[in-house]
Amino acid sequence: MIKLILRVLALIAFAAYVLLIAMIVFKGDLNDYDGGVNYTLFSTIQRYPVSSIDFWLNVVGNVVMFLPFGFFVGYFSGRGFFGFFIAMILILGVPVGIEFAQKQIGRVFDVDDILLNCAGGIVGYFLQKILRPRRD
C-alpha cells in the first residue's frame, strides 16, 4: 500500500513538474537570433562567458531544468532494455518537440537547448537508477 501511495505522489509531482516546465519554456526568451533559429551546435554555449549570469541561466539552467525529467522518466519507465529504450526516446524526443513547438509560436529554436536538455535528462535518469533502492 505504501508503494502505491509513493507512486501516486510521484505521479502528482511529475505532473506538477511538467506544468512548471511548460510555463518556463513557452514564455520569454534569453536569445535574440535573427529568424529565431540556431542550428549551429555549441554557438549559444560559447556565446556566454562562464562567469556571466546568462551562462548560469541559459547553459546550466537548461541542464538542471531537465534533471527531474530524466529522474521521473527513469522512475516510471521500468527496468531492463525496454525501459531504458523508452526512457531514452522520451529524454531525447521531448526537448526536440519543445524546440519545434517554440519555433512555431515565434520563439527561438536552438540546437544547444536540445543538447543541454538531453544532457540533463540523461544525468537525471542515471541518478535515479543509482539512488533508487533495488526492487526484489
Buried (B, 14 or more C-beta within 10 A) or exposed (E): EEEEEEEEEBEEEBEEBBEEBEEEBEEEBEBEBEEBEBEEEEEBBEBBEEEEEBBEEBBEBBBBBBBBBBBBBBBBBEEEEEBBEBBBEBBBEBBBEBBEBBBEEEBBBBBBBBBBBBBBBBBBBEBBBEEEEEEE
